[in-house]
Amino acid sequence: MELRSNGKNLLISFFLQYSRSPVLHYEIMTKVRINPGVCGFPAIVEIEKKKGKKFSVKISSKCEMVEKIGKKIAELSFMDAFKGILDNPVYRKGSICLKHVSCPVPSGILKALEVEAGLAVPKDVIIEFSKEPSDGGVQ
C-alpha cells in the first residue's frame, strides 16, 4: 500500500512480532521539488535511506546539467550533510556540472538529505525579491 502526504511517500507494510501481533512499520523517502526560477527547469530530488549511513539520490530535470549532477552523486553519506561547501560532494560536483553558480539545486539536495537523515524537519525554503526605491546613493 502506498500513501502520499506532503511530498513524502509512505511505504507501509505490516510485520508480525514474536507474539504474532501486527506492528505498523513504515519507511519514508524524502522528495522535494526545486523551482530554480528564470531558467524554467524544475528538479525533482528523491533521497532514500539505505543500509548503514548511506542514502540513494535520484534527480530528474529537463536541465542536462542538473541531470548530470544527479548521476555523479547517486549516493551520499550521513556525514555529507555536515561537510562545508569546499569539501561537500554535492557542491564539488555542482561546481563541475553546473554553469550557473547561483543554481539552488545543490542546496535543495542537501536540505532533502538533512530531512531524510533526521537532522531537520521538512520546511520550504523561499528566496523572495522585492523592489524598493533607491535612496540615490545619499547617506
Contacts in CASP RR format, 6 or more apart in sequence:
PFRMAT RR
TARGET T0000
AUTHOR 0000-0000-0000
METHOD contacts of the structure
MODEL  1
MELRSNGKNLLISFFLQYSRSPVLHYEIMTKVRINPGVCGFPAIVEIEKK
KGKKFSVKISSKCEMVEKIGKKIAELSFMDAFKGILDNPVYRKGSICLKH
VSCPVPSGILKALEVEAGLAVPKDVIIEFSKEPSDGGVQ
1 12 0 8 1.000
1 13 0 8 1.000
2 9 0 8 1.000
2 10 0 8 1.000
2 11 0 8 1.000
2 12 0 8 1.000
3 9 0 8 1.000
3 10 0 8 1.000
3 12 0 8 1.000
4 10 0 8 1.000
6 122 0 8 1.000
7 31 0 8 1.000
7 32 0 8 1.000
8 28 0 8 1.000
8 29 0 8 1.000
8 30 0 8 1.000
8 31 0 8 1.000
8 122 0 8 1.000
9 28 0 8 1.000
9 29 0 8 1.000
9 31 0 8 1.000
10 26 0 8 1.000
10 27 0 8 1.000
10 28 0 8 1.000
11 26 0 8 1.000
11 27 0 8 1.000
11 28 0 8 1.000
11 29 0 8 1.000
12 24 0 8 1.000
12 25 0 8 1.000
12 26 0 8 1.000
13 25 0 8 1.000
13 26 0 8 1.000
14 22 0 8 1.000
14 23 0 8 1.000
14 24 0 8 1.000
14 25 0 8 1.000
15 22 0 8 1.000
15 23 0 8 1.000
15 25 0 8 1.000
16 22 0 8 1.000
16 23 0 8 1.000
17 23 0 8 1.000
27 48 0 8 1.000
27 49 0 8 1.000
28 116 0 8 1.000
29 46 0 8 1.000
29 47 0 8 1.000
29 48 0 8 1.000
29 116 0 8 1.000
30 46 0 8 1.000
30 47 0 8 1.000
30 48 0 8 1.000
30 112 0 8 1.000
30 113 0 8 1.000
30 115 0 8 1.000
30 116 0 8 1.000
30 122 0 8 1.000
31 44 0 8 1.000
31 45 0 8 1.000
31 46 0 8 1.000
31 47 0 8 1.000
31 112 0 8 1.000
32 44 0 8 1.000
32 45 0 8 1.000
32 108 0 8 1.000
32 111 0 8 1.000
32 112 0 8 1.000
33 42 0 8 1.000
33 43 0 8 1.000
33 44 0 8 1.000
34 42 0 8 1.000
34 43 0 8 1.000
34 44 0 8 1.000
34 45 0 8 1.000
34 104 0 8 1.000
34 105 0 8 1.000
34 108 0 8 1.000
35 42 0 8 1.000
36 42 0 8 1.000
36 43 0 8 1.000
36 63 0 8 1.000
36 103 0 8 1.000
36 104 0 8 1.000
36 105 0 8 1.000
39 63 0 8 1.000
39 100 0 8 1.000
39 103 0 8 1.000
41 61 0 8 1.000
41 62 0 8 1.000
41 63 0 8 1.000
41 66 0 8 1.000
42 61 0 8 1.000
43 59 0 8 1.000
43 60 0 8 1.000
43 61 0 8 1.000
43 63 0 8 1.000
43 66 0 8 1.000
43 105 0 8 1.000
44 59 0 8 1.000
44 60 0 8 1.000
44 61 0 8 1.000
45 57 0 8 1.000
45 58 0 8 1.000
45 59 0 8 1.000
45 105 0 8 1.000
45 108 0 8 1.000
45 109 0 8 1.000
45 112 0 8 1.000
46 57 0 8 1.000
46 58 0 8 1.000
46 59 0 8 1.000
46 112 0 8 1.000
47 55 0 8 1.000
47 56 0 8 1.000
47 57 0 8 1.000
47 58 0 8 1.000
47 76 0 8 1.000
47 109 0 8 1.000
47 112 0 8 1.000
47 113 0 8 1.000
47 115 0 8 1.000
47 116 0 8 1.000
48 55 0 8 1.000
48 56 0 8 1.000
48 116 0 8 1.000
49 55 0 8 1.000
49 116 0 8 1.000
49 117 0 8 1.000
50 56 0 8 1.000
50 75 0 8 1.000
53 77 0 8 1.000
53 78 0 8 1.000
53 79 0 8 1.000
53 117 0 8 1.000
54 75 0 8 1.000
54 76 0 8 1.000
54 77 0 8 1.000
54 78 0 8 1.000
55 75 0 8 1.000
55 76 0 8 1.000
55 77 0 8 1.000
55 78 0 8 1.000
55 113 0 8 1.000
55 116 0 8 1.000
55 117 0 8 1.000
56 74 0 8 1.000
56 75 0 8 1.000
57 70 0 8 1.000
57 73 0 8 1.000
57 74 0 8 1.000
57 75 0 8 1.000
57 76 0 8 1.000
57 109 0 8 1.000
57 113 0 8 1.000
58 70 0 8 1.000
58 74 0 8 1.000
59 66 0 8 1.000
59 67 0 8 1.000
59 69 0 8 1.000
59 70 0 8 1.000
59 105 0 8 1.000
59 109 0 8 1.000
60 67 0 8 1.000
61 67 0 8 1.000
61 105 0 8 1.000
65 97 0 8 1.000
65 98 0 8 1.000
65 99 0 8 1.000
65 100 0 8 1.000
65 103 0 8 1.000
66 97 0 8 1.000
66 98 0 8 1.000
66 103 0 8 1.000
66 105 0 8 1.000
68 97 0 8 1.000
69 90 0 8 1.000
69 93 0 8 1.000
69 94 0 8 1.000
69 97 0 8 1.000
69 98 0 8 1.000
69 105 0 8 1.000
69 106 0 8 1.000
69 109 0 8 1.000
70 93 0 8 1.000
72 93 0 8 1.000
72 96 0 8 1.000
72 97 0 8 1.000
73 89 0 8 1.000
73 90 0 8 1.000
73 93 0 8 1.000
73 109 0 8 1.000
76 89 0 8 1.000
76 90 0 8 1.000
76 113 0 8 1.000
78 117 0 8 1.000
80 88 0 8 1.000
80 89 0 8 1.000
80 90 0 8 1.000
80 110 0 8 1.000
80 113 0 8 1.000
81 110 0 8 1.000
81 113 0 8 1.000
81 114 0 8 1.000
81 117 0 8 1.000
81 119 0 8 1.000
83 89 0 8 1.000
84 91 0 8 1.000
85 91 0 8 1.000
86 92 0 8 1.000
88 110 0 8 1.000
90 106 0 8 1.000
90 109 0 8 1.000
90 110 0 8 1.000
90 113 0 8 1.000
91 106 0 8 1.000
94 103 0 8 1.000
94 106 0 8 1.000
98 105 0 8 1.000
98 106 0 8 1.000
104 127 0 8 1.000
107 125 0 8 1.000
108 125 0 8 1.000
111 120 0 8 1.000
111 125 0 8 1.000
114 120 0 8 1.000
115 121 0 8 1.000
115 122 0 8 1.000
END
